[in-house]
Amino acid sequence: MALIKTLVCLANSRKLSGRCMAGMVGDYPGEWVRPVSARQNGEVAAREMQCEDGTEPNVLDIVSVPLLRPQSHDFQSENWLLDPGYRWKKTDKVGWRELLSLEQYPNTLWINGPSSYHGANDRIPIEEAITLPDSLKLIRVTGMALHVHAFRAPSGDQKRVLRARFSYNGHEHILRVTDPKYELQYLGKPEGLYELDESFLTVSLGEPFDGHVYKLVAAIIERAKIQTGSRR
């Protein structure tokens, strides 16, 4: 029988051919849940996260999610196996005030130091990552920049990517953005830096790749957009 958990959706990012949704249990700030499928990498298909109204969850939606059991995997301690036999249900939506009550204050975003060629403090060696107790953080930044740029992929093709540049507790970070709405909005723009004001960021540790685990910005929540009432 499915166990229903009511979550504040704080990420609905892309992952392989599916999605990665994560949220906090509304009554227990700091308790994260990442619904995962039974697939090898846990990505969730669109049909598996479809709500009763025919849509998928948006960031800031309050969603009731049917789950089967905890499915912790190394540092991804927040994983729960979803029950694909039931639809999810949107019940409400939160605003900036509620986000402030969910804000987390880690001293660092896990381990700082290792950086990729285009990033800064953006990756952790696998042997260190597997010792970490969690893989999701909700932090607030007073300002940040989004960087649209092209790089040469291992295949030799030129690829455009979006990275977030921000400072947290005195450490500079340049992390890949996997929020699909911001990718859609910015990857069509000319290469360059685009400044944003105060925002919440959902930062996640992704799947191991080439000996490292990468820090990703899975969701960007701009205060200005919430204040003006526009939907993400």
PyMOL commands that set and color helices and strands:
alter all, ss='L'
color gray80, all
select helices_A, chain A and resi 46-49+96-102+126-129+180-186+223-227
alter helices_A, ss='H'
color red, helices_A
select strands_A, chain A and resi 3-15+18-25+32-36+61-70+79-82+89-93+123-125+136-141+144-152+158-168+171-177+192-196+199-205+212-222
alter strands_A, ss='S'
color yellow, strands_A
deselect
rebuild
show_as cartoon
